[in-house]
């Protein structure tokens, strides 16, 4: 089964009400689940596989507005705005790509203009900027 880690850092599964997952490896969580299940099941065998990770807000890149799939992404070293746009599926038909901006939390919410349309539609690599942890990419709707 697939279970999310709640915002409080715990997981709940059938037969196991709550276990702390925050700060533990997948093997440690599996042993904790086995221990809890051993009261109800003889010799339980549990495997935990992490399928996705978003991270704390301070380490996320959030994309809002006219992206095909607006979402929060985990920050990765050397991540660029092109990497972000690939992950969110590009721009919608209604996006004002060259009117987009990045709000950078690490610099006191300073705003930077970005040229997504030039980057994606025209292949202008000079518009490809590096992202930082905590950045918010805002893609406005265009006025035709």
Protein Blocks (a to p, Z undefined) as FASTA:
>chain_A
ZZdddfkopacdehiabdcfehpafklmmmmmmmmmmmmpghiadddddfbdebjfklcc
cdehjdfbgcdddddehiafklmmmmnnpaafkbcfklgccddfknoopacdddfklmmm
nopaklpccddehiacddddddZZ
